[in-house]
Amino acid sequence: MSVRQAQREIDSAEFAEWLAYANIENFGSPVEDLRTGAVVSMLANINRDRKQRPEPYGLLDFLPWTESPDASPDEPVQLADPKAQSDLIRAAIFGISPKSH
């Protein structure tokens, strides 16, 4: 809904009520993302390998708008050893450790 359409549909009193309600009960996309992150983290924790990942996932691990602690560096990583570079790429993209292939 556009702003102009919203102004035609509701008056300032109703808009103020919606603002007050939003302060009491959050709604909208960020809250939906948090709810989805909670469900996805639960499913990931149910199915995770506790030996490979002893720490449980948190809901923020699955939100696209939060920065991961494992975020990629700003500069590309260039290794001198081509095999090590390939292993790094496989691990970053596919989660394949050098021992797996």
Backbone torsions as a table, in degrees:
resi	resn	phi	psi	omega
1	MET	NA	134.0	179.0
2	SER	-78.6	163.9	178.4
3	VAL	-62.0	-44.0	-179.0
4	ARG	-61.4	-42.5	178.9
5	GLN	-66.1	-41.0	178.8
6	ALA	-62.5	-38.6	178.8
7	GLN	-65.8	-31.0	176.4
8	ARG	-74.7	-32.5	-173.8
9	GLU	-81.5	-39.4	-176.3
10	ILE	-128.3	154.1	177.6
11	ASP	-95.3	177.1	-175.7
12	SER	-65.7	-30.0	179.0
13	ALA	-66.3	-44.6	178.8
14	GLU	-66.8	-38.3	177.6
15	PHE	-61.2	-42.1	177.9
16	ALA	-62.9	-37.3	177.1
17	GLU	-64.2	-41.3	178.2
18	TRP	-64.6	-39.4	177.2
19	LEU	-62.9	-42.5	178.6
20	ALA	-63.9	-42.3	179.0
21	TYR	-63.2	-39.6	179.4
22	ALA	-63.5	-29.2	176.4
23	ASN	-73.3	-27.0	179.6
24	ILE	-85.5	-48.5	-176.0
25	GLU	-127.3	102.6	-178.6
26	ASN	-63.4	143.6	175.5
27	PHE	-148.8	168.3	179.8
28	GLY	112.3	-177.3	-173.3
29	SER	-58.5	-47.0	-179.7
30	PRO	-60.1	-37.6	179.3
31	VAL	-69.9	-39.4	176.8
32	GLU	-62.3	-39.5	177.2
33	ASP	-62.1	-41.3	178.9
34	LEU	-63.3	-42.8	178.3
35	ARG	-63.2	-43.9	178.9
36	THR	-64.8	-40.8	177.6
37	GLY	-60.4	-36.4	178.4
38	ALA	-64.8	-43.3	-179.7
39	VAL	-67.8	-45.8	-177.8
40	VAL	-65.5	-39.6	178.9
41	SER	-65.5	-35.9	177.0
42	MET	-63.0	-45.6	179.2
43	LEU	-64.3	-40.5	178.9
44	ALA	-64.8	-39.3	-179.7
45	ASN	-69.9	-34.1	177.2
46	ILE	-63.4	-36.9	-173.4
47	ASN	-103.1	4.3	-176.5
48	ARG	-78.1	152.6	174.2
49	ASP	-84.6	110.4	-175.0
50	ARG	-67.8	-19.1	176.4
51	LYS	-77.9	-41.9	179.7
52	GLN	-75.9	-34.1	-179.6
53	ARG	-135.0	87.3	-178.3
54	PRO	-67.7	-31.1	179.7
55	GLU	-81.3	134.3	178.9
56	PRO	-70.6	155.2	174.1
57	TYR	-71.7	148.8	172.9
58	GLY	-108.8	164.5	-177.3
59	LEU	-65.4	-27.0	179.2
60	LEU	-72.2	-16.2	178.0
61	ASP	-66.4	-17.3	-173.8
62	PHE	-115.7	13.2	179.8
63	LEU	-100.2	127.2	-176.1
64	PRO	-67.5	-21.8	-176.0
65	TRP	-97.3	8.9	174.1
66	THR	-109.0	147.5	-179.1
67	GLU	-85.9	130.9	179.2
68	SER	-77.1	144.2	174.9
69	PRO	-64.7	-20.0	178.4
70	ASP	-96.3	25.8	-176.2
71	ALA	-58.1	147.5	-179.3
72	SER	-64.4	145.4	176.9
73	PRO	-68.2	159.7	-179.8
74	ASP	-68.2	-33.1	-179.1
75	GLU	-97.6	144.3	176.8
76	PRO	-66.0	148.8	178.6
77	VAL	-94.1	119.5	178.8
78	GLN	-117.7	114.5	178.9
79	LEU	-99.6	149.7	-179.5
80	ALA	-71.9	-33.4	-177.8
81	ASP	-87.1	118.2	-178.5
82	PRO	-60.3	-37.1	179.4
83	LYS	-66.6	-42.3	177.9
84	ALA	-63.6	-37.3	177.7
85	GLN	-64.1	-44.1	178.2
86	SER	-62.8	-42.2	178.5
87	ASP	-62.2	-40.0	178.8
88	LEU	-64.0	-42.8	179.1
89	ILE	-64.6	-46.1	178.2
90	ARG	-58.9	-42.8	-179.6
91	ALA	-65.7	-41.7	-177.5
92	ALA	-69.5	-40.2	-174.8
93	ILE	-88.4	-44.8	-171.6
94	PHE	-110.5	-6.6	-178.1
95	GLY	71.4	22.9	-178.0
96	ILE	-94.1	120.1	178.1
97	SER	-78.4	157.8	-179.1
98	PRO	-57.0	-28.5	-178.9
99	LYS	-76.7	-18.5	-174.1
100	SER	-76.6	-23.6	-174.7
101	HIS	-111.5	NA	NA
